[in-house]
Amino acid sequence: MPDAGAREAAAVRADIDHNDLYLLQHAARGLLQGTQRTAPLAWKRLGEYMLQAFRDTGADPLTPPSEIWTRTLAAGKR
C-alpha cells in the first residue's frame, strides 16, 4: 500500500487502498491468460492505465473497496 508520504505529496489518490493493488493483480492475471498468444503485451497497457488511475488528479472518489478483501488482507490471508 502506498505510504502516507506519497498521499501527502499528491503522487497517488487519497482514496487508494491496498485492495486496488490486489484487484490489479487479478485483472492482469486474467488478461495474461486470455491474451498470451494474441496480444502478449496487453498487460503492459493495462498497467499503464492503472498507474494513471492511481495518480491524484482531483478525480471523483472511487467506490469503496470490498469489505471481504479488506478483512482478508488485514488478517494476512490470500
Distance bins in CASP14 RR format, pairs under 12 A and 6 or more apart:
PFRMAT RR
TARGET T0000
AUTHOR 0000-0000-0000
RMODE 2
METHOD distances of the structure
MODEL  1
1 7 0 0 0 0 1 0 0 0 0 0 0
1 12 0 0 0 0 1 0 0 0 0 0 0
1 16 1 0 0 1 0 0 0 0 0 0 0
1 17 1 0 0 1 0 0 0 0 0 0 0
1 18 1 1 0 0 0 0 0 0 0 0 0
1 19 0 0 0 0 1 0 0 0 0 0 0
1 20 0 0 0 0 1 0 0 0 0 0 0
1 21 1 0 0 1 0 0 0 0 0 0 0
1 22 0 0 0 0 0 1 0 0 0 0 0
1 54 0 0 0 0 0 1 0 0 0 0 0
1 65 0 0 0 0 0 1 0 0 0 0 0
1 70 0 0 0 0 0 1 0 0 0 0 0
1 73 0 0 0 0 1 0 0 0 0 0 0
1 74 0 0 0 0 0 1 0 0 0 0 0
2 8 0 0 0 0 0 1 0 0 0 0 0
2 9 0 0 0 0 0 1 0 0 0 0 0
2 10 0 0 0 0 0 1 0 0 0 0 0
2 11 1 0 0 1 0 0 0 0 0 0 0
2 12 1 0 1 0 0 0 0 0 0 0 0
2 13 0 0 0 0 1 0 0 0 0 0 0
2 14 0 0 0 0 0 1 0 0 0 0 0
2 15 0 0 0 0 0 1 0 0 0 0 0
2 16 1 0 1 0 0 0 0 0 0 0 0
2 17 0 0 0 0 1 0 0 0 0 0 0
2 18 0 0 0 0 1 0 0 0 0 0 0
2 20 0 0 0 0 1 0 0 0 0 0 0
2 21 0 0 0 0 1 0 0 0 0 0 0
2 51 0 0 0 0 0 1 0 0 0 0 0
2 54 1 0 0 1 0 0 0 0 0 0 0
2 55 0 0 0 0 0 1 0 0 0 0 0
2 56 0 0 0 0 0 1 0 0 0 0 0
3 9 0 0 0 0 1 0 0 0 0 0 0
3 11 0 0 0 0 1 0 0 0 0 0 0
3 12 0 0 0 0 1 0 0 0 0 0 0
3 16 0 0 0 0 0 1 0 0 0 0 0
3 18 0 0 0 0 0 1 0 0 0 0 0
4 10 0 0 0 0 0 1 0 0 0 0 0
4 11 0 0 0 0 0 1 0 0 0 0 0
4 12 0 0 0 0 0 1 0 0 0 0 0
4 14 0 0 0 0 0 1 0 0 0 0 0
4 16 0 0 0 0 0 1 0 0 0 0 0
5 11 1 0 0 1 0 0 0 0 0 0 0
5 12 0 0 0 0 1 0 0 0 0 0 0
5 14 0 0 0 0 0 1 0 0 0 0 0
5 56 0 0 0 0 0 1 0 0 0 0 0
6 12 1 0 1 0 0 0 0 0 0 0 0
6 13 0 0 0 0 1 0 0 0 0 0 0
6 14 0 0 0 0 0 1 0 0 0 0 0
6 16 0 0 0 0 1 0 0 0 0 0 0
6 54 0 0 0 0 1 0 0 0 0 0 0
6 55 0 0 0 0 0 1 0 0 0 0 0
6 56 0 0 0 0 1 0 0 0 0 0 0
7 13 1 0 0 1 0 0 0 0 0 0 0
7 14 1 0 1 0 0 0 0 0 0 0 0
7 15 0 0 0 0 1 0 0 0 0 0 0
7 16 1 0 0 1 0 0 0 0 0 0 0
7 17 0 0 0 0 0 1 0 0 0 0 0
7 54 0 0 0 0 0 1 0 0 0 0 0
7 55 0 0 0 0 0 1 0 0 0 0 0
7 56 1 0 0 1 0 0 0 0 0 0 0
8 14 0 0 0 0 1 0 0 0 0 0 0
8 56 0 0 0 0 0 1 0 0 0 0 0
9 55 0 0 0 0 0 1 0 0 0 0 0
9 56 0 0 0 0 1 0 0 0 0 0 0
10 16 0 0 0 0 0 1 0 0 0 0 0
10 54 0 0 0 0 0 1 0 0 0 0 0
10 55 0 0 0 0 1 0 0 0 0 0 0
10 56 1 0 1 0 0 0 0 0 0 0 0
10 57 0 0 0 0 1 0 0 0 0 0 0
10 58 0 0 0 0 1 0 0 0 0 0 0
11 51 0 0 0 0 0 1 0 0 0 0 0
11 54 0 0 0 0 1 0 0 0 0 0 0
11 55 1 0 0 1 0 0 0 0 0 0 0
11 56 1 0 0 1 0 0 0 0 0 0 0
11 57 0 0 0 0 0 1 0 0 0 0 0
12 18 0 0 0 0 0 1 0 0 0 0 0
12 20 0 0 0 0 1 0 0 0 0 0 0
12 21 0 0 0 0 0 1 0 0 0 0 0
12 50 0 0 0 0 0 1 0 0 0 0 0
12 51 0 0 0 0 1 0 0 0 0 0 0
12 52 0 0 0 0 0 1 0 0 0 0 0
12 53 0 0 0 0 0 1 0 0 0 0 0
12 54 1 0 1 0 0 0 0 0 0 0 0
12 55 1 0 0 1 0 0 0 0 0 0 0
12 56 1 0 1 0 0 0 0 0 0 0 0
12 57 0 0 0 0 0 1 0 0 0 0 0
12 58 0 0 0 0 0 1 0 0 0 0 0
12 59 0 0 0 0 0 1 0 0 0 0 0
13 20 0 0 0 0 1 0 0 0 0 0 0
13 50 0 0 0 0 0 1 0 0 0 0 0
13 51 0 0 0 0 0 1 0 0 0 0 0
13 52 0 0 0 0 0 1 0 0 0 0 0
13 53 0 0 0 0 1 0 0 0 0 0 0
13 54 1 0 0 1 0 0 0 0 0 0 0
13 55 1 0 0 1 0 0 0 0 0 0 0
13 56 1 0 1 0 0 0 0 0 0 0 0
13 57 1 0 0 1 0 0 0 0 0 0 0
13 58 1 0 0 1 0 0 0 0 0 0 0
13 59 1 0 0 1 0 0 0 0 0 0 0
13 60 0 0 0 0 0 1 0 0 0 0 0
13 61 0 0 0 0 1 0 0 0 0 0 0
13 62 1 0 0 1 0 0 0 0 0 0 0
14 54 0 0 0 0 0 1 0 0 0 0 0
14 55 0 0 0 0 0 1 0 0 0 0 0
14 56 1 0 0 1 0 0 0 0 0 0 0
14 57 0 0 0 0 0 1 0 0 0 0 0
14 58 0 0 0 0 1 0 0 0 0 0 0
14 59 0 0 0 0 0 1 0 0 0 0 0
14 61 0 0 0 0 1 0 0 0 0 0 0
14 62 0 0 0 0 0 1 0 0 0 0 0
15 53 0 0 0 0 0 1 0 0 0 0 0
15 54 0 0 0 0 0 1 0 0 0 0 0
15 56 0 0 0 0 1 0 0 0 0 0 0
15 58 0 0 0 0 0 1 0 0 0 0 0
15 59 0 0 0 0 1 0 0 0 0 0 0
15 60 0 0 0 0 1 0 0 0 0 0 0
15 61 1 0 1 0 0 0 0 0 0 0 0
15 62 1 0 1 0 0 0 0 0 0 0 0
15 63 0 0 0 0 1 0 0 0 0 0 0
15 64 0 0 0 0 1 0 0 0 0 0 0
15 65 0 0 0 0 1 0 0 0 0 0 0
16 22 0 0 0 0 0 1 0 0 0 0 0
16 23 0 0 0 0 0 1 0 0 0 0 0
16 24 0 0 0 0 0 1 0 0 0 0 0
16 50 0 0 0 0 0 1 0 0 0 0 0
16 51 0 0 0 0 0 1 0 0 0 0 0
16 53 0 0 0 0 1 0 0 0 0 0 0
16 54 1 0 1 0 0 0 0 0 0 0 0
16 55 0 0 0 0 1 0 0 0 0 0 0
16 56 0 0 0 0 1 0 0 0 0 0 0
16 59 0 0 0 0 0 1 0 0 0 0 0
16 61 0 0 0 0 0 1 0 0 0 0 0
16 62 0 0 0 0 1 0 0 0 0 0 0
16 65 0 0 0 0 1 0 0 0 0 0 0
17 23 0 0 0 0 1 0 0 0 0 0 0
17 24 0 0 0 0 0 1 0 0 0 0 0
17 54 0 0 0 0 0 1 0 0 0 0 0
17 61 0 0 0 0 0 1 0 0 0 0 0
17 62 0 0 0 0 1 0 0 0 0 0 0
17 63 0 0 0 0 0 1 0 0 0 0 0
17 64 0 0 0 0 1 0 0 0 0 0 0
17 65 1 0 1 0 0 0 0 0 0 0 0
17 66 0 0 0 0 1 0 0 0 0 0 0
17 67 0 0 0 0 0 1 0 0 0 0 0
17 69 0 0 0 0 1 0 0 0 0 0 0
17 70 1 0 0 1 0 0 0 0 0 0 0
17 73 0 0 0 0 1 0 0 0 0 0 0
17 74 0 0 0 0 0 1 0 0 0 0 0
18 24 0 0 0 0 0 1 0 0 0 0 0
18 25 0 0 0 0 0 1 0 0 0 0 0
18 54 0 0 0 0 0 1 0 0 0 0 0
18 65 0 0 0 0 1 0 0 0 0 0 0
18 66 0 0 0 0 0 1 0 0 0 0 0
18 69 0 0 0 0 1 0 0 0 0 0 0
18 70 0 0 0 0 1 0 0 0 0 0 0
18 72 0 0 0 0 0 1 0 0 0 0 0
18 73 1 0 1 0 0 0 0 0 0 0 0
18 74 0 0 0 0 1 0 0 0 0 0 0
18 76 0 0 0 0 0 1 0 0 0 0 0
18 78 0 0 0 0 0 1 0 0 0 0 0
19 25 0 0 0 0 0 1 0 0 0 0 0
19 26 0 0 0 0 0 1 0 0 0 0 0
19 62 0 0 0 0 0 1 0 0 0 0 0
19 63 0 0 0 0 0 1 0 0 0 0 0
19 64 0 0 0 0 1 0 0 0 0 0 0
19 65 1 1 0 0 0 0 0 0 0 0 0
19 66 1 0 0 1 0 0 0 0 0 0 0
19 67 0 0 0 0 1 0 0 0 0 0 0
19 68 0 0 0 0 1 0 0 0 0 0 0
19 69 1 0 1 0 0 0 0 0 0 0 0
19 70 1 0 0 1 0 0 0 0 0 0 0
19 71 0 0 0 0 0 1 0 0 0 0 0
19 72 0 0 0 0 1 0 0 0 0 0 0
19 73 1 0 0 1 0 0 0 0 0 0 0
19 74 0 0 0 0 0 1 0 0 0 0 0
19 78 0 0 0 0 0 1 0 0 0 0 0
20 26 0 0 0 0 0 1 0 0 0 0 0
20 27 0 0 0 0 0 1 0 0 0 0 0
20 47 0 0 0 0 0 1 0 0 0 0 0
20 50 0 0 0 0 1 0 0 0 0 0 0
20 51 0 0 0 0 0 1 0 0 0 0 0
20 53 0 0 0 0 1 0 0 0 0 0 0
20 54 1 0 0 1 0 0 0 0 0 0 0
20 62 0 0 0 0 1 0 0 0 0 0 0
20 63 0 0 0 0 0 1 0 0 0 0 0
20 64 0 0 0 0 0 1 0 0 0 0 0
20 65 1 0 0 1 0 0 0 0 0 0 0
20 66 0 0 0 0 0 1 0 0 0 0 0
20 69 0 0 0 0 1 0 0 0 0 0 0
20 70 0 0 0 0 0 1 0 0 0 0 0
20 73 0 0 0 0 0 1 0 0 0 0 0
21 27 0 0 0 0 0 1 0 0 0 0 0
21 28 0 0 0 0 0 1 0 0 0 0 0
21 47 0 0 0 0 0 1 0 0 0 0 0
21 50 0 0 0 0 1 0 0 0 0 0 0
21 51 0 0 0 0 0 1 0 0 0 0 0
21 53 0 0 0 0 0 1 0 0 0 0 0
21 54 0 0 0 0 1 0 0 0 0 0 0
21 65 0 0 0 0 0 1 0 0 0 0 0
21 69 0 0 0 0 0 1 0 0 0 0 0
21 73 0 0 0 0 1 0 0 0 0 0 0
21 78 0 0 0 0 0 1 0 0 0 0 0
22 28 0 0 0 0 0 1 0 0 0 0 0
22 29 0 0 0 0 0 1 0 0 0 0 0
22 65 0 0 0 0 1 0 0 0 0 0 0
22 66 0 0 0 0 1 0 0 0 0 0 0
22 68 0 0 0 0 0 1 0 0 0 0 0
22 69 1 0 0 1 0 0 0 0 0 0 0
22 70 0 0 0 0 1 0 0 0 0 0 0
22 72 0 0 0 0 1 0 0 0 0 0 0
22 73 1 0 0 1 0 0 0 0 0 0 0
22 74 0 0 0 0 0 1 0 0 0 0 0
22 76 0 0 0 0 0 1 0 0 0 0 0
22 77 0 0 0 0 0 1 0 0 0 0 0
22 78 0 0 0 0 1 0 0 0 0 0 0
23 29 0 0 0 0 0 1 0 0 0 0 0
23 30 0 0 0 0 0 1 0 0 0 0 0
23 46 0 0 0 0 0 1 0 0 0 0 0
23 47 0 0 0 0 0 1 0 0 0 0 0
23 50 0 0 0 0 1 0 0 0 0 0 0
23 53 0 0 0 0 0 1 0 0 0 0 0
23 54 0 0 0 0 0 1 0 0 0 0 0
23 62 0 0 0 0 0 1 0 0 0 0 0
23 63 0 0 0 0 0 1 0 0 0 0 0
23 65 0 0 0 0 1 0 0 0 0 0 0
23 66 0 0 0 0 1 0 0 0 0 0 0
23 69 0 0 0 0 1 0 0 0 0 0 0
23 70 0 0 0 0 0 1 0 0 0 0 0
23 73 0 0 0 0 0 1 0 0 0 0 0
24 30 0 0 0 0 0 1 0 0 0 0 0
24 31 0 0 0 0 0 1 0 0 0 0 0
24 43 0 0 0 0 0 1 0 0 0 0 0
24 46 1 0 0 1 0 0 0 0 0 0 0
24 47 1 0 0 1 0 0 0 0 0 0 0
24 48 0 0 0 0 0 1 0 0 0 0 0
24 49 0 0 0 0 1 0 0 0 0 0 0
24 50 1 0 1 0 0 0 0 0 0 0 0
24 51 0 0 0 0 1 0 0 0 0 0 0
24 53 0 0 0 0 1 0 0 0 0 0 0
24 54 0 0 0 0 1 0 0 0 0 0 0
25 31 0 0 0 0 0 1 0 0 0 0 0
25 32 0 0 0 0 0 1 0 0 0 0 0
25 43 0 0 0 0 0 1 0 0 0 0 0
25 46 0 0 0 0 0 1 0 0 0 0 0
25 47 0 0 0 0 0 1 0 0 0 0 0
25 50 0 0 0 0 0 1 0 0 0 0 0
25 69 0 0 0 0 0 1 0 0 0 0 0
25 73 0 0 0 0 0 1 0 0 0 0 0
25 78 0 0 0 0 1 0 0 0 0 0 0
26 32 0 0 0 0 0 1 0 0 0 0 0
26 33 0 0 0 0 0 1 0 0 0 0 0
26 46 0 0 0 0 0 1 0 0 0 0 0
26 50 0 0 0 0 0 1 0 0 0 0 0
26 66 0 0 0 0 0 1 0 0 0 0 0
26 69 0 0 0 0 0 1 0 0 0 0 0
26 78 0 0 0 0 0 1 0 0 0 0 0
27 33 0 0 0 0 0 1 0 0 0 0 0
27 34 0 0 0 0 0 1 0 0 0 0 0
27 35 0 0 0 0 0 1 0 0 0 0 0
27 42 0 0 0 0 0 1 0 0 0 0 0
27 43 0 0 0 0 1 0 0 0 0 0 0
27 45 0 0 0 0 0 1 0 0 0 0 0
27 46 1 0 0 1 0 0 0 0 0 0 0
27 47 0 0 0 0 1 0 0 0 0 0 0
27 49 0 0 0 0 1 0 0 0 0 0 0
27 50 1 0 0 1 0 0 0 0 0 0 0
27 53 0 0 0 0 0 1 0 0 0 0 0
28 34 0 0 0 0 0 1 0 0 0 0 0
28 35 0 0 0 0 0 1 0 0 0 0 0
28 36 0 0 0 0 0 1 0 0 0 0 0
28 41 0 0 0 0 0 1 0 0 0 0 0
28 42 0 0 0 0 1 0 0 0 0 0 0
28 43 1 0 1 0 0 0 0 0 0 0 0
28 44 0 0 0 0 1 0 0 0 0 0 0
28 45 0 0 0 0 0 1 0 0 0 0 0
28 46 1 0 1 0 0 0 0 0 0 0 0
28 47 1 0 0 1 0 0 0 0 0 0 0
28 48 0 0 0 0 0 1 0 0 0 0 0
28 49 0 0 0 0 0 1 0 0 0 0 0
28 50 0 0 0 0 1 0 0 0 0 0 0
29 35 0 0 0 0 0 1 0 0 0 0 0
29 36 0 0 0 0 0 1 0 0 0 0 0
29 43 0 0 0 0 1 0 0 0 0 0 0
29 46 0 0 0 0 0 1 0 0 0 0 0
30 36 0 0 0 0 1 0 0 0 0 0 0
30 42 0 0 0 0 0 1 0 0 0 0 0
30 43 0 0 0 0 1 0 0 0 0 0 0
30 46 0 0 0 0 1 0 0 0 0 0 0
31 38 0 0 0 0 0 1 0 0 0 0 0
31 39 0 0 0 0 1 0 0 0 0 0 0
31 40 0 0 0 0 0 1 0 0 0 0 0
31 41 0 0 0 0 0 1 0 0 0 0 0
31 42 1 0 1 0 0 0 0 0 0 0 0
31 43 1 0 1 0 0 0 0 0 0 0 0
31 44 0 0 0 0 1 0 0 0 0 0 0
31 45 0 0 0 0 1 0 0 0 0 0 0
31 46 1 0 1 0 0 0 0 0 0 0 0
31 47 0 0 0 0 1 0 0 0 0 0 0
31 49 0 0 0 0 0 1 0 0 0 0 0
31 50 0 0 0 0 0 1 0 0 0 0 0
32 38 0 0 0 0 0 1 0 0 0 0 0
32 39 0 0 0 0 1 0 0 0 0 0 0
32 40 0 0 0 0 1 0 0 0 0 0 0
32 41 0 0 0 0 0 1 0 0 0 0 0
32 42 1 0 0 1 0 0 0 0 0 0 0
32 43 1 0 1 0 0 0 0 0 0 0 0
32 44 0 0 0 0 0 1 0 0 0 0 0
32 46 0 0 0 0 1 0 0 0 0 0 0
32 47 0 0 0 0 0 1 0 0 0 0 0
33 39 0 0 0 0 0 1 0 0 0 0 0
33 40 0 0 0 0 0 1 0 0 0 0 0
33 42 0 0 0 0 0 1 0 0 0 0 0
33 43 0 0 0 0 0 1 0 0 0 0 0
34 40 0 0 0 0 0 1 0 0 0 0 0
34 42 0 0 0 0 1 0 0 0 0 0 0
34 43 0 0 0 0 0 1 0 0 0 0 0
34 46 0 0 0 0 0 1 0 0 0 0 0
35 41 0 0 0 0 1 0 0 0 0 0 0
35 42 1 0 1 0 0 0 0 0 0 0 0
35 43 1 0 0 1 0 0 0 0 0 0 0
35 44 0 0 0 0 0 1 0 0 0 0 0
35 45 0 0 0 0 0 1 0 0 0 0 0
35 46 0 0 0 0 1 0 0 0 0 0 0
36 42 0 0 0 0 1 0 0 0 0 0 0
36 43 0 0 0 0 1 0 0 0 0 0 0
39 45 0 0 0 0 1 0 0 0 0 0 0
39 46 0 0 0 0 0 1 0 0 0 0 0
41 47 0 0 0 0 0 1 0 0 0 0 0
41 48 0 0 0 0 0 1 0 0 0 0 0
42 48 0 0 0 0 0 1 0 0 0 0 0
42 49 0 0 0 0 0 1 0 0 0 0 0
43 49 0 0 0 0 0 1 0 0 0 0 0
43 50 0 0 0 0 0 1 0 0 0 0 0
44 50 0 0 0 0 0 1 0 0 0 0 0
44 51 0 0 0 0 0 1 0 0 0 0 0
45 51 0 0 0 0 0 1 0 0 0 0 0
45 52 0 0 0 0 0 1 0 0 0 0 0
46 52 0 0 0 0 0 1 0 0 0 0 0
46 53 0 0 0 0 0 1 0 0 0 0 0
47 53 0 0 0 0 1 0 0 0 0 0 0
47 54 0 0 0 0 1 0 0 0 0 0 0
48 54 0 0 0 0 0 1 0 0 0 0 0
48 55 0 0 0 0 0 1 0 0 0 0 0
49 55 0 0 0 0 0 1 0 0 0 0 0
52 59 0 0 0 0 0 1 0 0 0 0 0
53 59 0 0 0 0 1 0 0 0 0 0 0
53 60 0 0 0 0 0 1 0 0 0 0 0
53 62 0 0 0 0 1 0 0 0 0 0 0
54 62 0 0 0 0 0 1 0 0 0 0 0
64 70 0 0 0 0 1 0 0 0 0 0 0
65 71 0 0 0 0 0 1 0 0 0 0 0
65 72 0 0 0 0 0 1 0 0 0 0 0
65 73 0 0 0 0 1 0 0 0 0 0 0
65 74 0 0 0 0 0 1 0 0 0 0 0
66 72 0 0 0 0 1 0 0 0 0 0 0
66 73 0 0 0 0 1 0 0 0 0 0 0
66 74 0 0 0 0 0 1 0 0 0 0 0
67 73 0 0 0 0 0 1 0 0 0 0 0
67 74 0 0 0 0 0 1 0 0 0 0 0
68 74 0 0 0 0 0 1 0 0 0 0 0
68 75 0 0 0 0 0 1 0 0 0 0 0
68 77 0 0 0 0 0 1 0 0 0 0 0
69 75 0 0 0 0 0 1 0 0 0 0 0
69 76 0 0 0 0 0 1 0 0 0 0 0
69 77 0 0 0 0 0 1 0 0 0 0 0
69 78 0 0 0 0 1 0 0 0 0 0 0
70 76 0 0 0 0 0 1 0 0 0 0 0
70 77 0 0 0 0 0 1 0 0 0 0 0
71 77 0 0 0 0 1 0 0 0 0 0 0
72 78 1 0 0 1 0 0 0 0 0 0 0
END
